Amino acid sequence: MKTGAEMHALVERLYPICRSITGDGVRRTLGIIDEHIPLDLHEVPTGTQVLDWTIPQEWNIRDAYIADDTGTRVVDFAEHNLHVVGYSVPVNRRMPLSELREHLHTLPDTPQWIPYRTSYYSPTWGFCLSQEKLDTLPEAEYEVVIDSTLADGSLTYGEHVVPGRVTDEVIVSCHVCHPSLANDNLAGIAVAISLAQSLAETKPWYTYRFLFMPGTIGSITWLARNAERVDKVKHGLVLACAGDSGQLTYKQSRRGDAEIDRVMRYVLDGRPHKTVEFSPYGYDERQFCSPGFNLGVGSLTRTPYAGYPEYHTSADNPGFVSPEAMEDTLAALRDAVAVLDRNRRYVNLSPYGEPQLGKRGLYDSLGGRSDAKQAQMAMLWVLNFSDGEHSLLDIAERSGLPFDVVAVAARALHDAGLIKE
């Protein structure tokens, strides 16, 4: 499992790569992830039908710039890959600034920042630059070059599986399609890698499937290609914006009462956080929660999408995310996994009256300890509500006892032959 400093270093390494929904930037990114956790890579050809969508042509870019009449590059893709509108078609022309302005994007309210813009499914081209830079450009003729290709290729995504004791799955999904944006979503990628490494050190109950995919079209592609596996997905989280200084925010699944919703509410209670209702706008939770699938998948962020001024701008750089924030996000995820993995239902095998715990050594081993009373109460609660209907989380919430104490009590009672799953 990575430290906050190691996660931040990974964000810095991934930051310069120009990514989009297809192309070599995604492959480079997945290759770096594969150095930390092994990935199964999938290439889905252009033209493949995926639900109501079609895999688009693959986009790659080598160079792009706007140069003045001296040949000086006044806007240069090599300096920042946000300078080019994603999926821009090739251009090699000279034109006056009056014509070029139609293809320039700025943020007048934050004149030092470069915006992030894309045009995946509508062929066009453009440049993004700071308003400050635009204001310095004289009315003159400029050389405009975008050395890109749009050609048949494929969409690439990666999967990492941590095997569990059962084949029922928990999915953790991260989008990998954004270029130089640290919080959205390089921090999420780094935290997901660390969570996967942490799980690999244990033998989890569930099988955990980590998905690294381009946003929207990636999750739609995965769902289309994994129809036979969807029924195995019992819980899920979409992870994004995991490194900013804001408080944690959990967006509930479409169901609102899925087990992952209850677990996240329980884990976040006592932490600075916000819980919001599901809406069909956001990240890939909206695909997993589309009505035909209606999976129990929520979304965990710190400050949500579009909720901070730096969102989709050059200000979302490695300095905007912190090791401490990523460690805090990871800690919440690890706590959630610890509850989710142990939250099972039991049946009391001695339901008529209270079984004698002392003769089974369940009291003697706790005698004299300050936590003995809490442990004894947990056993009584577990025995009383192990009716096949109540989960350990139900019991923890109803009793007011910590989930860990309830889970330990259930394990002791199970080992003593008093309850069964």
Salt bridges, closest charged atoms under 4 A:
GLU12 OE2 - HIS8 ND1 3.89
ASP24 OD1 - ARG27 NH1 2.83
GLU35 OE1 - ARG13 NH1 2.81
GLU43 OE2 - ARG27 NE 2.99
GLU58 OE2 - ARG27 NH1 2.85
ASP63 OD2 - ARG73 NH2 3.03
ASP76 OD1 - ARG73 NH1 3.18
GLU99 OE2 - ARG93 NH2 2.51
GLU139 OE2 - ARG101 NH2 3.25
GLU141 OE1 - ARG94 NE 3.19
ASP147 OD1 - ARG62 NH2 2.93
GLU159 OE1 - HIS42 NE2 2.69
GLU159 OE2 - ARG209 NH1 3.05
GLU169 OE2 - ARG209 NH2 2.83
GLU169 OE2 - ARG229 NE 3.46
ASP184 OD1 - HIS175 NE2 2.69
ASP184 OD2 - HIS178 NE2 3.37
ASP184 OD2 - HIS312 NE2 3.03
GLU285 OE2 - LYS251 NZ 2.77
ASP328 OD2 - ARG302 NH1 2.99
ASP335 OD2 - ARG271 NH2 2.65
ASP371 OD2 - ARG369 NH2 2.94
ASP387 OD2 - HIS390 ND1 3.02
ASP394 OD1 - ARG262 NH1 2.74
GLU397 OE1 - ARG262 NH2 2.38
ASP404 OD1 - ARG342 NH2 2.45
ASP415 OD1 - ARG411 NH1 3.53
ASP415 OD1 - HIS414 ND1 3.63
GLU421 OE2 - ARG344 NE 3.30
